[in-house]
Amino acid sequence: MAPIAASTDAELIVRTLERDDRRAFAELVSRHQSRVRTVLRRLTRGDLALADDLAQETFVLAWRNLRHFRFEARFSTWIYRIAFNAWQSEARKKREVLLEIDDDALPAGSQAYDELPDIASRIDLERAMSTLSDGERAAIIACYYADLSHEEASAALGMPLGTVKTHVLRAKAKLKARLAPKEK
Amino acid sequence: MTDPDKLERLLRRDARSDLADDGFTARVIAALPAREGAVHHAWLKPALVLGSAALGSALAFALAPAGVDVAQGFLALATSRALTPAALGGLVLSGALVVCAIVLALDTE
């Protein structure tokens, strides 16, 4: 059998299931933690502690339900779905999830990111993202950060396909406006 | 923003940003519960189901009040002399029991 580090995700899953191998699962977590935590950080509007708690919950749920993974989709797609569900459950608990509410009132503009160093443009992007409604933010994160298709995002978020497409378009328009250079 | 691709590039670049593990994986592994019905004990369930079915069939056969008739029925069936109602009933019940046991044994959920 291939060494853990050289194994594919599918091989690691099989190894985890067949041998109850926590080292194999640890490799899966290690491979995907960065993207999952980034997705959750964006979803929670930069609440790092909450995002990491939800990320941990996501991987524990994945461990519990790993035998239900069907190998028809990528492991990353499956784990993002769990992450979105964890975020939505948490948000419902806090009564913060307002997926259908738009937030058209954008804060004051920011500098153009084109000329800014990478870290600054990311901060600008993070701020711009936090001005989106929950639905818009979830849709754009699903499609661009989790790399889901519109159909997959629709299933993962429990939103109609048309709503996902609308949210993505509106979110992109808002982000472009928010990140556009200030005009005098 | 004049270039519509710039936003997409920025989003994708942000998505690919590499977060240091900082002990996250270790915390997840420490939080994992013991797996119920781990696969290395996967033989246990089918063995219990099929064993119970076999034991139940044997006990039913041995202790049934009409055991003699059923036994005679099976004997007649085995020797192709006659298919008595008792033998037929026993055969159907045994078959159903075995099918149920196999279905339960194969059910991994």
Contacts between the chains, C-beta under 8 A, distances in Angstrom:
chain1	res1	chain2	res2	distance
A	17	B	39	5.2
A	18	B	39	5.4
A	18	B	40	7.4
A	19	B	39	7.7
A	19	B	40	6.6
A	20	B	35	5.8
A	20	B	38	4.3
A	20	B	39	6.8
A	20	B	40	5.8
A	22	B	29	5.7
A	22	B	32	6.6
A	25	B	29	7.2
A	25	B	32	7.4
A	26	B	25	5.5
A	26	B	26	8.0
A	26	B	28	7.7
A	26	B	29	5.1
A	29	B	24	7.6
A	29	B	25	4.6
A	29	B	28	5.1
A	29	B	29	7.1
A	30	B	21	6.3
A	30	B	25	4.7
A	33	B	19	7.0
A	33	B	21	6.2
A	33	B	24	5.2
A	33	B	25	6.1
A	33	B	28	7.8
A	34	B	17	7.6
A	34	B	18	5.4
A	34	B	19	4.3
A	34	B	21	7.9
A	35	B	15	6.9
A	35	B	16	7.9
A	37	B	19	5.3
A	37	B	24	7.1
A	38	B	14	7.5
A	38	B	15	6.3
A	38	B	17	6.1
A	38	B	19	6.1
A	39	B	15	7.8
A	52	B	24	6.7
A	55	B	24	7.2
A	56	B	24	7.5
A	56	B	27	6.2
A	56	B	28	5.4
A	56	B	31	6.1
A	59	B	28	4.6
A	60	B	28	6.7
A	60	B	31	5.6
A	60	B	32	6.2
A	60	B	33	7.4
A	63	B	32	5.1
A	63	B	33	7.6
A	63	B	35	7.5
A	64	B	33	7.0
A	64	B	35	7.9
A	67	B	39	7.7
A	67	B	108	7.1
A	112	B	1	7.6
A	113	B	6	8.0
A	113	B	10	6.6
A	114	B	1	7.7
A	114	B	6	6.8
A	118	B	13	7.8
A	121	B	10	6.3
A	122	B	14	5.6
A	122	B	17	7.0
A	125	B	10	5.8
A	125	B	11	7.4
A	125	B	14	5.6
A	140	B	11	7.2
A	144	B	8	7.2
A	144	B	11	4.2
A	144	B	12	6.1
A	144	B	15	5.9
A	145	B	11	7.3
A	145	B	14	7.5
A	145	B	15	4.0
A	146	B	15	8.0
A	147	B	15	7.4
A	172	B	7	6.2
A	175	B	7	5.8
A	175	B	11	8.0
A	176	B	1	4.6
A	176	B	4	7.3
A	176	B	7	5.5
A	179	B	1	5.7
A	179	B	7	6.9
A	179	B	10	7.7
A	180	B	1	4.7
A	181	B	1	7.6
